[in-house]
Amino acid sequence: MRRRPGRWWREKSTPAKVETYTRWSFHFFGVIEITWAGLPVVGALGPGLGGPLLTLVAVHAAVCLVTASRALDWTRGRREKPVRMLWTLAAVTAVAAVVAIGVAERGPDREGVDTAAGGIFGVVLIFGAGVIALGVRDRRRVCAVVAGFTVGSGCLAFPLGLPGAVTLFTMLTVLLGGGFLAFTSVFSVWLLNAVYELDEARETRARLAVAEERLRFGRDLHDVMGRNLAVIALKSELAVQLARRDRPEAVEQMIEVQRIAQESQREVRDVVRGYREADLAVELSGAQGVLTAAGIACEVSGEAAGLPGEVQSALGWVVREATTNVLRHGDAGRCTVRLRVLEERVVLTVENDGSTAGTGGAGGSGLAGLRERLRAVDGTLAAGAVGGDGFRLVAEVPLTAGAVSEVTA
């Protein structure tokens, strides 16, 4: 199946989108470098000398792109720190700066030569400092990199005969430009890491909610079974002692053990049934609260009061599963939950924008489980993409007297 244009972007998670945007932003810097510094040289010096300088600028831009990409991979823990690429970029930057200042002082005496060569000199130093800052985490070292490139520009420009005022202006330009790009690099890395950490925190919160529910179920089961099992053990031991003495009371004790065991079985079924059943009103309120807390605008409409218990239980699980998957897998900014009663049937619609994986995807195991629950009350479930960048889940349950939902332990 051929993907529609732009779908690859919509299917990305929020952290993946931020990372892609960050990478392409630094790649775009290479285009800017070639446009601002490389192309004007060809017009000022002609293809004979301008061509090699354009190639030099293009090589510097390519090294910047590779270094930025590997530095971002290092930031995300996918590779080791690209020390060699950082030194390579520093060396290529120094060579390009020396060549540019040499052309400005020793090149053809034409109008525009000094401006074009000076542009190369400043741009390669500014972009070099900004990209190298991606591979440095300590703020003091980032400041040292910018200061080093600034001092280096002065050390290259002044000995070659540039006036003092021009040299100072060049150093100030490198300081401001390099500092700005270095700040942009540091901020971009911080923002990217923050987005990933927030996404991991959201997944952790969802896992903790599941773990808390399991602990609650475990406590309820322990409360039910703990006392009964202790009584069964004591009465069984008593029955054994009575049986060894041929006492008729042993039979009475075993009958009591049997009664307690049957009662325990019934209580366990009640606990499991209560664990598996979901109250629709509670689930609707909980979904709105959880999604709002996660920064997703959630609108809930419809009343669950008056619906049969088996219908509420089945649709409550639909709301719970849909909400969980919006939090875990989606990239939603808006979610709408609508409950309607139409001609002896109840229709629940959950729709969200963002990734089409938001409410579980088209073939996930979560949807398969929901279909089994709805099938028990003669209900149906439909799910799929809507509007190009959204996902809609529709559950329908008939309001017939014969619709009975029974969940056994």
N, C-alpha and C positions, 0 to 999 in steps of 0.2 A: 504494500500500500504506500503510495507516494505521499510524502508529507506536504502539507500546505505551507506556503511561505510564512515565516514567522512562528510556526508552531514549535520549532526547536527551541526558541527563546521562551515561549510560554510554558513549556514543559520543565524548564529549569527551576530549581528551588531559589529562594531569595538569596542565600549565600552564594550560590553558583552564578546568579545574575550579577551580583556585586563584584565577584572576582573577574568575570568576563569583561564587565565594564572597565574595571581597573586595568586589566591587561591591555585592552584596546586603547585606553587613554594613553598609556605609555608608548604603545606602537604608533599612535598618531603623532607623538612628539617627533618621531623619526621623519614623518612626512613634513612636519613644520620645519625641521632642521634643513632638509634638502631644499624646501621651497624658499626659505628665508636666506639661507647662506650659500647653497650650492648653485642654484639657477642664476642668480644675479652675476656670478663670476663669469659664466659663459658669455653673457652679454657684454661685460666690461673688458674681458681679456681675449675673447674669441675662442673658437674650439681648440686651437693649438695649445694654449696654456690653461684655458678655462676648463677644458675637458678633464685633464688629470686632477685639477682641484675639485671639480664636481665629483669625480670618482672617490677622492679622498674623503669628502664630506659624506658620500653615500656609505663608504666603509665604516666611518665613525658612527653614522646613524644605525647601521646594521649591528655593530658591536653593542651599541646602547640597547637595542631591542632584545638581543640575546641575553645580555646581562640583566635587564629588567625582568625578563621572563624567568630566568633561573633564580634571581633573588626572590621573586614572589613564590616560587616553588619552595625555596628554603624557608621562607616565612611560614608557609603552611606545613612544614615538616616533611616534604616529599623528596627532598634531596639534601645533600650536604651544602654547607656555605660555599658559594662560587668564588672562592678566593682568587683563583687563576683568572677568571673572567673580569673580576674587579681590577686586578693589576693590569690585565690586557687593555681594558678600557682606559685606565689612567695613562698607559703608555701611548695608545693611539691618540688620545686627547692631546698629550704633550707634543707628539709629532705633528698633528694637524695644526696646533697653535703656532709652533715654530715655523712651519712652512708658510702659514698665512702671514705672519709678521714679516717673514723674509721676503715674500712677494710684495708686501706693502712698501718695504724699504728698498728692495733691489730689483723689483719687477719693472715692466714697461712704464714709461712716463706718459700715461694716458689719463684722461678724465674718468673718474669713477673707479679706478683701480684700488686706491687707498680705501674707499668706502666698502667695496666688495670684499677685499682681503680682511679689513677690520671686522666686517660682519662675520666672516668665518672664524676669526680669532675669538670674538666674544661668544658666539653661539656654541662652539664646541666646548669651551670652558664651562659655560652655564649648564648645558645639557649633561656634560660629563659629571659635574659636581652633583646635579640633581639625581642622576641615575645611580651613581655610586652610593648615595645616601640610602638607597633601598637595601643595600647589603650591610648597613651599619645600624645596630639597634640602640646603642648608647647615644644619648643626645649630645654629650660632650664630644664624642667622636664625629658626629654629624657636623657640629659647629667647627671642629678642627678641619674636616674635609673642605668645607666652604672657605674657611680662612686660608687654608693651604692653597686652594685654587686662586683666591684673590691675590695673595702675595706672589704666587707664581706668575700671574699675569703681569704684575709690576716688574718682576725680575726678568721677564722676557722682553717687555716693551721698552723699558728705560735704557738698557745697554745698547739697543739697536738704534738709538738716536731719536726716539719719540720725545717731544717736549714734555716737561714735567706736568703741565696741566692736562695734556692728553692722557698721560700715563695714569694720573690720579682719576680722571674720568673713566678710563677703562677699568681700573681696579674697582671703582664704585659700581660700575655696571655689572661686573662679574659678581661682586658681593651681593647686590640686590637680586639680580636674576638667579644666581646660583642658590642664594638663600631661600628665595621663593620656591624654586623647584624642589629643593631639599625638604622644605616644610611640607610641600604637597606630597612628596614621597612618604615622609614619616606619617602624615595624617592619613594617607591612603592605606598604608599598612595597618595602622591602628583601627581604622574603620572596618577594614576587611576582617581582622581578627575579632573585633567586637560583634560583627554580624554572625560569624560562625559560632562564637560563644553563646550568643542569644539563642541561636537555633538549637545548639546542644542543650541549653537550659530548658528549652521548651520540650524537647524529647525526654529529658530527664524528668520533668514534671509529669509528663504523661505516664512514664514508667512507674513513678512513685505513686500515682493515682491507682494504677493497676495493682501494685504491691500492697497498698493500703487496703484495697478491697479484698485481696487474698488474705491478709492478716485478719481482717474483720470476720471473714468466713471461717478462718481457722479458729478464732476465739469462740465464735458461736458453736462450731462443731465440738470444740473441747468442752464447753459448758454443758452441752447436751450429753455427750458420751462419757465424760470423765466420771461423774457420779455413778451413772448406771453401770459402767464397766467395773467400778470398784465394788458395787453391791453384788454384781454377778460373780465376781471372783470370790468374795467372802461366802456367799450362799453356796457356791459350787464346792468350796473347801469344806463347809459344814455338811453338805450332802454326802461327800466322800467319807467323812468321819462317821456319820450316822449309818451309812451303808455298810461299812466295815463291822459295825456292831449289830447289824441286822435290825436296825430300828426303822419302823414304818414312816417316821417323820422324814426320812430321806426323800421319799417320793414327793411329799409336800414341798420340800425345799427345791427340788428340781422343777416342779410345776411353777413355782415362784420365779425361778431362773428363766424358764421359758416365757413367762408373762413379761418379765422385765426386758428380755431380749426383743420380743415383739414390739413392746412400747418404744424401745430404743430405735428400732428400725423405722417405726412410724415418725418419730421425732426427727430422725436424720432426713427422711424424705421431706418433711415440712421445712427443715432448714435449707435443703438444696432447692426446693421449689421456691421458697422465698428469695433465695440468692439469685435464681435464674429469672424470676419475674421482675418486671420493671414497671414502676408507676409512671404513667405518661406525663402527668402534670409536673411531677418532680423532675423528670428528665428534660422537659421543655424549659423549665426554669433554670435547671443546672446548665443546660447547653448555652442559654443566653449569657449566664454569668461567666462561664469558663471562656467562651469565645470573646466576650467583651474584655475580660482580663488579659487575653492574649493579643489585644489590639485589633480584633476583627469585629467590624460593625455587624451586629446580629439583630435581626428583626423577627419576632415570634408573633404569630397571629393564630387565633382559634382557641377553643376551650375543650378540655378533655373531660370535664364533668359530665356524668350521665352515660358515658360509654361503658359497655360491658368490660368486666375485668380482663377477660382473655384478649380482647381487642386492645385495651390499654397496654397490656404486657407486651404484646407483639410489636406494636408501634413504638413503645418506649425503647425497645431494643434497637429499633431502626434509628431513632434519634441519638441514642448512645453511641452506636457504631459510626454513624455519620459524623458526629461531633469529634470523636476520637480521631478519625481519619483526616478531617479538616486540619486538626492541630498537628498531626504527625507528618502528613505527606503533602498537604496543600500549600499554596502560596496565595492564600485568599486575603482580601481586604474587606470582603462583605459576604455575609451569609444570611439567607432568608429561610425561615421555617414556617410553613403554612399548614394548618390542620382544618379540613373542611368535611362536612357531612353532606353527601349528595346522593339522593335517591337510594336510600337503604345501604349506603356504603360510605366508608370513611376513607378520605384521601389525604395522605401526608406527603408534602413536597419539601425537600431540602435542596436548596440551590446555592451554589457559591461561585464566585469568580476565581480567577487565578488558574493554577494548573488543573488539568482534567483528571489528575490523580487525587483531587481534593477529597472526595467522598468515597474513596476506596478503589477507584479504577474499574474497568469494565469486567474483569475476570478475577478479582481478588477473592481470597478465601473468606474475607469478612462478608462480602455480598452473598456468597454461597451459603453461609450460615444464616444470614437474614432470610434468604429465600426458603430455607428449611423451616424456620420459625413461622413465616407467613403462610407457608403451605399447610401448616397444622390448623390454621383458621380460614382456609380457603382463600388466602390473600395472594397478591402478586407483587412483584418488585420489578421496576424498570429503572435503568441507570444509563447515562451516557452524556457526551459532550453537548453543550448548548451555547449558541452565540459566539462560537469561535474560540473563546478563552474561558469558558465556564463549565460547570458540571451540575447536572440535575439528577436527583434521585426521587422517584415517585413510588410510594407504597399504597396499595389499595386493599382494604379488608371489608368484606360484606357484613352488614348488621343483621345476620340471620340467626334464628334461635339455635340452629344446629351447629353453628360455628363454635367448636369447643377446642381449647388449647390445653393439653395435658402434658406436663413435663415430668418425667419420672426420674428417680435418682439413679 
